[in-house]
Amino acid sequence: MGLLIDGVWHDQDQRRANESGEFVRADSSFRAAIGAADGRFPATSGRYHLFVNAGCPWAYRTVLYRSLKNLDAVVSISFTAPAAGSQGWTFGDTAEPILGARHIHNIYSLADPSFTGRATVPVLWDLEERTIVNNESADIIRMFNSAFNGIEGVSAVDFYPDEHATEIDQLNALIYDTVNNGVYRCGFAQSQQAYEQAYDALFETLDQLDARLAGQRYLCGDVITEVDWRLFSTLVRFDLAYYSQFRCNRNRLIDFAHLWPYTRDLYQQPEVAATVDVAAIKGIYYGGRAPGILPKGPDINFGEPHHRENMTVGP
Ligand SMILES: N[C@@H](CCC(=O)N[C@@H](CS)C(=O)NCC(=O)O)C(=O)O
């Protein structure tokens, strides 16, 4: 995938590994907050728009929260084509109607004509100021969790409750490093050693989480929190893509005694199933390479009963 340098798109991929061959993800550039005290981006309905790719696990977090919080009427959304091309994420042959952009990098250039960096999804766009509010999914889901709560129809559900905040932050750090980004560290490693380190760390954490979920329904006990949704975003893609494409193949998700029913439990929560786009997931991980053939399998039944409803309440 290319990148923007001083507002100009460069198609050649840039090295994203350090000297040890470890994949290094760049920090996000736009980090403002809707509803912040400075009043620049007030929490009003109809003012913000999300640009996403439905297959991307980071963008997916924002798609999921938009549904879980019932923000569909508050924040509008556009989806790119699943696979990236020479222009990065693209809307296909016709421009998307909101900004007339053909590619995600056009949106970055509109926000900042001299932008240098990667043109990643998700992008949270302010239709009034015509700029990017934020392009970091972790920030965007925190905003979606509470910023629009006063607006009619928006769900009051809280996935970042005070009593679990410290635990959520600690688990997020571990799961980000070794699982969410860990699968990418396996898939994008540039040395055998970097790959094997990432692979070992990934499965060590998954074993640990599997054991934790033997005794409690969700990661923080009996309520679903942000860290469950962040883990779910990776788990739901695991057997469809990471197991094979990123060589995360010690075992499949469906081989874990607890992580697999836990994933189905989350999938079967209201509003979730419709957000999981299996074709888009296959499209992003397999569709970008010529000749763009998508794997036919595996056939995964996320709707199978999970039997976790009556688990004893955890800590
Ligand atoms: N930290 C960002 C990462 C987003 C990200 O890396 N998205 C990928 C798609 S799965 C992307 O757009 N990659 C394009 C690139 O790196 O050039 C977030 O969580 O929002």
The ligand as an ORCA input file, in Angstrom:
! r2SCAN-3c Opt
* xyz 0 1
  N      -4.390      2.766     14.350
  C      -5.311      2.777     13.278
  C      -4.917      1.721     12.272
  C      -5.837      1.694     11.110
  C      -5.239      0.844      9.961
  O      -4.029      0.537      9.947
  N      -6.084      0.467      8.985
  C      -5.588     -0.296      7.857
  C      -6.678     -1.134      7.233
  S      -6.984     -2.640      8.075
  C      -5.172      0.653      6.777
  O      -5.926      1.525      6.415
  N      -3.966      0.456      6.253
  C      -3.489      1.233      5.172
  C      -2.028      1.546      5.311
  O      -1.448      1.193      6.333
  O      -1.506      2.164      4.404
  C      -6.693      2.562     13.854
  O      -6.873      1.661     14.681
  O      -7.600      3.307     13.502
*
